[in-house]
Amino acid sequence: MADEKDTQLTQIEHELTDLLVADRKAWAKSYLLMNRVQDEKLYEGKYRSFTQWMNALAEQTHYNVSTLWARFNAGRTYADYSERMNSIGKTTPKVTDLDISPDSITIIGKIAKSDKNLADDLMPKVLNKELSRADVRQAFYQIRQQKHNRALAASSIPDTERKILEEEAGKDVVALLDLSKVTAGEMCETYEHSTSWFAPTRPHRVRDVYFTVEELPVYSGTTRKARRMDICAFTNIDQKFSATNKLTIHCIENKVDKNDLLNDHKMAEYVPYCDYFWLSVTPDLVDVAKDYIADGWGLLSVDRKRNITTIIKAKKHDCLFRDETYSQALSKIALKKHHIEY
């Protein structure tokens, strides 16, 4: 059975590779193939999770993983919409018959999380090209702003009333305000002052170099705005000889929340900008993270006392955009030194 799944998975991977190269507009076909891998769990045997397989697929096809997830999520959003319509006796076109970009459908999927009725009202207008992607995005921004305003209003409620509301809503206050866990900001501070996670213990050398840059922007091409890496560590401590003119780049992405980790489909895009890529999590997320990371990624754990444990060592890979990483880091350091807001 396992061999059969492996064979089917390999066949689908070949189909996807050809499809992504030959017909980048055929997003629906890509979705159906990826959906089959998830529904039939064809990734089992080679990968610990569907997400891990998606990260590996992106690396194999040299395709941005966020683009793969966008296609997959668009297909799932449309499948959910079709199911709702069919339940009330309405028919919908097949996903492969759609002549529309997956981007608008993906945005509608985000709207559906807050308001399914509005999403179901917008979908036909998008399919009929009565609404543009900008129109749908504007609707999403309005909903997000409304949620933000409600959150601000809730923050002004006295503690006693807030506790009653949270209990009525069934929320776990302890989980939301867990002071026993390290924060992402504290993780950044920890890595700024510690090299124990990657370097062997040895005497300090005169020309040893180690420094970190937080929120380093990179432009992956999948969005107009820059993606920002949580931490980039530049060092020669992990090298046999102290050659300060050749620094190794370690990228670290911090996650302290399970949902934030599982819903992050962009971090694989940071890999070409570093020599080693690491995922850093709190101890309670280690098992979840093992199912998430791609082959070659490192896994680190930071506890409340800021002790760093290396769970899986990262493997060195080609840093394709080394010059761009150096350039962005230098710009950020210079701007910070001269107190210019970045």
Secondary structure, 3 states (H helix, E strand, C coil): CHHHHHHHHHHHHHHHHHHHHHCCCCHHHHHHHHHHHHHCCCCECCECCHHHHHHHHHHHHCCCHHHHHHHHHHHHHHHHHHHHHHHCCCCCCCHHHCCCCHHHHHHHHHHHCCCHHHHHHHHHHHHCCCCCHHHHHHHHHHHHHHHHHHHHHHHCCCHHHHHHHHHHHCCCHHHHCCCCCCCHHHHHHHHHHCCCCCCCCCCCCCCCCEEEEEEEEECCCCCCCCEEEEEEEEECCCCCCCCCCCCEEEEEEEECCHHHHHCCCCHHHHHHHCCEEEEEECHHHHHHHHHHCCCCCEEEEECCCCCEEEEECCCCCCCCCHHHHHHHHHHHHHHHHCCCCC
